[in-house]
Amino acid sequence: MVDIYVRGGFIITMDKNRRVIRRGCVAISNGCIEAVGKCDSLDKDYKGRAAEEIDATRSIVMPGLVDTHVHLVQGMLKACANYLRLIPWLRDRVWPLQGSMTSDEALAAAALTMLEMIKTGTTTFLETGMVGRYGVDRIVETIHRSGLRAAVARHVMDMTGYALEEGILHPGLVESGEESMKDTERLYNKFHGWDGRIFIWFGPRTPGAVSVDLYREISAKAKELKTGITMHLAEVREDVEYTVKIFGRRPVEFAHWVGLTGPNVVLVHTVWVSDDEVKLLARTGTHVSHNPSSNAKLGSGIARVVDMVREGVNVTLGCDGGPSNDNYDLVEEMKIAALLQTVSKGDPTVFRAEDVLEMATINGARALGLEEHVGSIEVGKKADIITINYWDPKLMPLNDPVSHVVYAASGNDVRDVIIDGKVVMRDRRVLTLNEDEVLRNVERMSRELFERTGICREPDIMWPIT
């Protein structure tokens, strides 16, 4: 007897041959995929013999999504920093809010983000940077309880600027290099590898907030511990101005100079990069997290995804955070990523649905060092699987399941979520978190945070709310 038998309408496997199986089934046992193929072939061994059978015959079955850039505690800050460019967005709104959070508020915000990711089909994510005031241990423990798979980066810093803007980091977020490095190592020793679902990474802040010596210390320590590094880079023009003026190097060249390139590094945004930098990313095997909605909303630019992919860079997909995107729906993010590339090139053939689906699944798994375990539906891999209901007007007629996932679906169409062979969401009901409790906590604590900081107390709209 197997644990779960999923009988699907279509399976988008993302396997090495990129098979799409009509009337496909998946058998799951001991957390892993035991069989995948046509239901006609598998039913004789598995139908009626599983502890739980999921009828997904009106659904698309596919690997769980991998979000490679998430700010967990920003889930509570949606619509709090609209209509601003990045540096004032950070300095005047986002950092003061985050720097004023209590650990209870940070946990409530993080739980909200986890809940939203599960409900929209994300099964694995990379958190970009925690600080001590958030109560990192409790957040990691909640991630584990939620059932999600995550690499959690802990912020490391020893300066307080952003690019050429000195001293603008909110005092509530300031930590010393010694303190932030020691706590990252403590978290690594406590949590790294927990049940094969929790991993601790280094999350150095953007150039301007970290010294050259500390960047090099991070690089060496990550290699020693065999773990990853993630960092924002070249998100806005100011990032280029800083590294060129201070170090005589463009951002990717600077990152390479201090040791922050390579197969264990995920660089985020990389919007303002040159041809040579694209080649350097490819040559070093450095991964890129593309965040199209965030880059568009903040007016930061459109990343050169097509150029990077053509050069051989492993490009992945991320939602970023609540105030820069306003949701954590990676299904929606796929459509935006695809559309921005075709409009930026003026050519609808340069980027296909298949390309962006790879970014959100197998490419993300590769960037996190998990390609052998997740990112596709293949025998022996961990059973991280979602179902997307297509019995809906916007997804009918279903003549191309790949196109429909990218261009027609949204995260609200995700019906079931399985992570590590355990059902985490069934028929839209999350089983690992109390949805009503999460929402009630956020409703109360967000009001308290906004009143205390004087930020986001009233919506920034042109029309009166009476």
N, C-alpha and C positions, 0 to 999 in steps of 0.2 A: 504494500500500500504506500502511495506517495502522499505528501502533505497537502499539496494544492495541484489541481488540474484546471488550467485555463483553456477554455474553448472559444477561440476568437473568430472574428470575421476576416480580418487580415492581420498578419504579423509582419511588422517591419523589423527585421532581425538586426540590421547593422553589422552582420557577420562579415567575414573576409570577402565573401562573394556578394554582399549587400542584397541577400535574397529578400523578396517580399512574397509571403506565402498566403495565398487565398485559402480561406477555411483552414487556418492553422491552429495548432494546439501546442501548449507548453506544459510539461510535467515538472513539478518542483519537489525536491526531497532534501531534507537536512540543510536547508538554506540555499541550495544550489539547483541549477537547471539540470534535470536528469534526461529530458528528451524534448526536442522541438521538431515539428514537421507537420505534414498534413494530418488533419483529424481523422481522415479515413484510415490512415495507417496506424495512428496512435490509440484510437478509441478502444481497440480490442484489448489493449494492455492496461489502459488507465481509466476509461470511462466507467463511472460507478465504483471505482476502487480507490478514490482519494478521500482523505479526511475532509477536504473542502473542495467543492467544484465551483468555479466562477464561469457563469454564462456570459461570455463577451462576444457572442455571435453577431451582435450589432455594434461592435466596437473595433477600433484599431488597437492592436496590442503592440507595444514597443518598449525599448529600454527606458528606464527612468532617466530624467534629464539631469545634466551636470552643470550647475551654475558656478562659474569660476571667479565671480567677484560679488561678494555679499557683505553689506554692512548690517549686521543683525540689529544693533540698537537703534538704527535709523528708521526702523519700521514704524515707530511712533511719531515720526516727524514729517509725515506726508503733508504737502501744501504749506510747509512752514518757511520755505525759502524760494518762492517762485520769482521769476523775472529778474534774476541776478546772474552775473558771470561768476566763474568759479571762486576767485579769491575773495571778493566781498560776500559771496554765498557762504564760504567757510568762516571768514573772520567775524561777520556780523550776525549770522543766524545759526549755522549748523554746529560750529565748535562751541559757542556759548551754551547751546542747549545740551550737547553731549557732555560738556565740561561741568554742567550743573546737575547731571543726573545722579540720583542715589542708586545704590546697587539694586534696590527693589524695582525702581523705574526701569533700569537697564534690563533686568530680567524680564519684566513685563513686555518691554519692547521686543526683546529677542524672541520670546515665546510667540508673539504676534507674527513675527517674520517666519518662524518655523512653521506655524500653522498655515500661513499663506503659501509657503513653498510646497508643503505636502499637498494642499488642495489644488495646486496648479501643476503638479507632476514632477517637481524637482525631488530627486532622491539623494543626491550628493551635492555638496556645495563647499566652496572655499571662502571662509570668513577672512576679511582682509586685515583686521587689526583690533585687538582688544587692549584695553588699558586697565590698570588695577582697580580704579574706582567703580568699574562695572560689576565687580564680583565675578571674576572669570570662572572660578571653579563651579559656582552654581549654574552658570550658563552652560558650561560644558556638560554638566550632569543632566541638564534639561534637554540638551541636544541628544544625548544618549537615550534618555527616556522617551523622546519623541520617535525614535526609530531611525532618524536620519543618519546618513553617512557624511562625515564632515572632516575637512582639514581646517583647523582653527589657528590662524596666525595671531601672535601676540605682538603688539606694536613695540618697536625698539626705537629710541631717539636719544639725542643728547644736546639738541639745539631747539629753538622755538620759532623758527621762521618758515616761510614758504617762498621758494624761489628768492627774488631780491627783496621781498618784504620781511624784514627782521622783527622778531618778537611778537608775532601776531597770533601764535598758538594760545588758546585760552588757558589761563592758569590752572584750571581744573583738570587739564589733560597733560600737563607738563610732568615728565618723569626723567630721572637721570639715566645715563647710559648703563651704569652699573646696576641700578634697580631693575630696569626693563630687561636687561640681558639675564640677570639672575632669575627673574620671575618666569621668563620664557623657558629656561632650563628646568625650573621647578615643575612647571606645567607639563613639560615633555616627560620628565621622570614619573609623574603621577598618572598621566592620561594617554600618552602616545601608544597607539596600537590597541586600545581598549576594544575588545570584541571585534577587532578588524574593522571598526567603524569610526573611530576617533583618532585623529592624527594632529600633532602640534607642530606648527610651522613658525618661522620667523617672519614678522611683518614690519620691516623698516619703513619709517615715514619717508615722504618724498624728499628729494634733494633740497636742502635749505633747512632741514630739521635733523639731519644726521651728519656727523663728521666723516671724513674719508677714513680715518682710523677705525671708527665704529663699523662702517660698512664692511671693511675688510675683516674685522673680527666676526661679524655676522656670517659672512661668506665661509670663513674657515670653520666656525662652529657648526653651521648647517651641514657641511661636508663631513665633519667628524661624527655628527649624530645621524647622518644619512636621512636628513629631512629636507623640507622645502622652504623656499623663500618667495614671498609675493610683495610687490611694491607698485604704487602708482608711478607712471613715468610718461613724460611728453604728452600730458593730457591737454595742456594749453600752450600758447606761444610763449608765455612767461617762463615755462620750464626750460625751453630752449635758450632763451635769453640768459637765464641764470647759469646753466652749465657752460655755455660758450664764454660768457664774460668772466666767470670765476675760475674755470678750469681749462678753457680753450678747447673744449670737447662738446659735441652734441650729446643729447641725453643717453642714447643707447651706447655711444662710445664711452661716456662717463661710467655707465653701469658696468660695462665690460672692464674698464680700467680698475674699478674697485672690487671686482669679482662677482658682480651680480648678473651674470649671464650663465646659461648652461641648462642642462636637462632637468634640474631641480628648481628652476626659477620660472615663475609666472609674472610677467610684466603686464600691468593693467593700463588700458587706454591706448598708449603708443600712437597717438593721432598725428603728431608733428614729427615724422621721421623721414629721413632722406633715403635715396636709393641705396647708398652705402650702408646705412643703418639696417635696412631691410635685409641686405645680404649678410650682415653681421649676426642678426637674429637667427637667420637660417643656418649659418655656418656653425654657430655655437649650440644649436638645438634648444634655444630659449623659446618658451611658450608665450603666447600673447592672449590676453583676455579682452575681447572686443565688447564694448558697452554702448550700443548704438543709441538707445533712448536717452541715457544720461548725457552723452556727448551732444545730442541734438537739443535737449531741453536747455542745457547750459550754454548753448551756442559755441561749444568748444571746437567743433569740426567733425569731419567724417574720416574715420581711420581708413588706411589704404589696405583694406582686407584682401581685395582681389590681387593686388600686387604682392602682398605677403604670401598668400596661398600659392601663387604661381612660382614664387621663389623657393617654396618648400618650408615656410614657417608653419608651425602647428598653431592655428588660430582657433580659439574657443569663444564661448559666449557667456556674458554676465549681465545681470540686471542692475548691479550697483546698489543704490539705496533708496529709501522712501522719499526723501526730498529731491532727489535728482532723477527719479523715474516715476515714482508714485505707485509702483507695484513691484512685486517679485514674481511676475508671470513670465517664465522663460518661453512658453509657447508664443505669447504675443511678441516677445523679443525676437524670435526667429523671423517673423514677418518683417519687422522693422529693419533688421539687419539685411535681409534680402533686398528690400526696396531701396534702402540708402545706397547700396553698392551699384545697383543698376542705374539709379538716377545720377550718381556721382560720375559714372563712366559714360552716361548717355547711350547705354547699350543693354537691352534686356537679356542678352545671351551670356553676359559675363559671369553671372552668378545664379545658380539654380537652387531649387528647393533641396535637392540632395546635398549640395554643399553646406547649406546652413544646418541641416539636420545632423550632419557629421560634427559640426562645431558644437552642437548642444548635447551630444552623446559621447561618441567614441573619442573625439578630439579632447573633450574635457577630461575624460577618464585618463587619457594618455598624459595630459598636463599634470595631473595629480599623482602620477605614478601608479595608477590603478587599472591600467588597460587590460591586464591579464585577469582581472576580477570582475569589472563592471563595464558598462558602456555599450554592450551588445547582448543579444539573446543567443547564447551558444552553450552547448553542453559543457558542464564543468564550471561555468562562471556563476558568480553569485546571482541570485534571483532578485534583481532590482528591476521591476517591471511595472509599467502603468498601462491602463486601458483608457482609450478616448472614445466616448460615445459618438457614433456618427449618425444615429437615428434622430436627426435634427435638420430642420430646413436648410440651415446655412452649410451643412456638410453633405447635402444630397443634390444630385445623384453622386454616389461615391465612385467616380471613374478613375481617380488617381489618389490613392491614400497618402502618398508622400506629399504631393502638392497640397492636399487638403489640410494636413497637419500644419504645414508652414503658412499657407495663405488664408485658410478659412477658419481654422479652429482657434480657440482660446483656452486658457487654463481652466476655465469654468466647465469645459467639456470633459475634463479628466474625471473618470468615475471611480476607478480603483487604483490603489497604490500598494505595491508589494516591495519591501526592502529587506534584503538578507533572508528572503524566503518567508517573511512574516507579513501578514496583511496589516497595513498601517492605516489605510482608508478603504472603506467598503461602501459602495453606493453613495459616495460623497460625504460619508460620516467618518471623521477622523477618530481612530480608536485609541490613540496614545496620548492625546491632549484633550482637555475639557474645553471645547470651543467657547462655550458661553462664559466660563470663568476667565479665559484669556481675554475675551472682548470686554468683559466688565472691568477687569483690572486695568486695561489700557484706557478705557473711557475715563476712569477715575484718576489714574496717575498722570495721564497726559495733561488733564486740566490743571493738576497741581504743579506740574513742571512749567506749563505755559504761564500760569499766574506768578510763579516764583521768579521767573526770568524776565517776564514782560514781553516775551517773544511768542508769536503765534496765538495770542489771546483772542484776536479777532481775525477773520479771514481777509486776505489781501485781494478784495474784489471791488469792482467798480459799481456794483449794484447793491442797494441796501437790503439787509436781511431784517425783516420786521417781526 
